[in-house]
Amino acid sequence: MHHDQTPSQRPLNRPNKREARTHHVGILLNDSEMRALNRYCEKYGVKNRSRFVRELVMRGVLKQFEKDAPTLFD
């Protein structure tokens, strides 16, 4: 990370060394959801499913935060 980057500009797959992942979050999928996830990962060459799912979740979270942020003309 460049020193002039803010945490929101840091690539999702490169956490700050001080931000070690220590919290476990689990999800359950039904059979068709798991097949779809496996098919996607195989088709698009996703090697690290955990990182893939984590990045999808965090992109959604950050996108919603941006939408919720007040703007000058609201």
C-alpha positions in Angstrom: 0.0 0.0 0.0 1.2 3.5 -0.8 1.5 5.7 2.2 -0.9 8.3 0.6 -3.7 5.7 0.3 -6.6 5.7 2.8 -7.9 2.4 4.2 -10.9 2.7 1.8 -8.5 2.8 -1.2 -6.5 -0.2 0.0 -7.2 -3.3 -2.2 -9.5 -5.6 -0.3 -7.2 -8.6 -0.6 -4.3 -6.8 1.2 -5.2 -6.0 4.8 -3.0 -3.8 6.9 -0.6 -6.0 8.9 -2.2 -4.5 12.1 -5.6 -5.8 10.8 -5.1 -9.5 11.2 -8.2 -11.6 10.6 -9.2 -12.9 14.0 -13.0 -13.2 13.6 -14.7 -16.2 12.1 -18.0 -15.8 10.1 -19.7 -18.9 8.8 -22.5 -19.2 6.3 -24.7 -22.2 5.3 -25.6 -22.8 1.6 -28.2 -25.2 0.3 -27.2 -27.7 -2.4 -28.1 -25.5 -5.4 -26.3 -22.5 -3.9 -23.2 -24.6 -3.3 -23.3 -26.0 -6.8 -23.6 -22.5 -8.2 -20.7 -21.3 -6.2 -18.5 -24.2 -7.2 -19.5 -23.8 -10.8 -18.6 -20.1 -10.7 -15.3 -20.8 -9.0 -14.4 -23.4 -11.6 -15.5 -21.4 -14.6 -13.7 -18.2 -13.5 -10.6 -19.8 -12.0 -11.3 -18.7 -8.4 -8.6 -20.5 -6.3 -9.4 -19.0 -2.9 -13.1 -19.3 -2.2 -12.8 -17.8 1.2 -11.2 -14.6 -0.1 -13.7 -14.5 -3.0 -16.7 -14.6 -0.7 -15.1 -12.2 1.8 -14.4 -9.6 -0.9 -17.9 -9.9 -2.3 -19.4 -9.3 1.1 -17.1 -6.4 1.9 -17.7 -4.7 -1.5 -21.4 -4.9 -0.8 -21.0 -3.4 2.7 -18.7 -0.6 1.5 -21.0 0.2 -1.5 -24.0 0.5 0.9 -22.0 2.8 3.2 -21.2 5.0 0.2 -24.9 5.1 -0.7 -25.8 6.0 2.9 -23.2 8.8 3.2 -24.7 12.3 3.3 -24.0 14.5 0.3 -23.7 18.2 0.0 -27.0 18.6 -2.0 -29.3 16.0 -0.3 
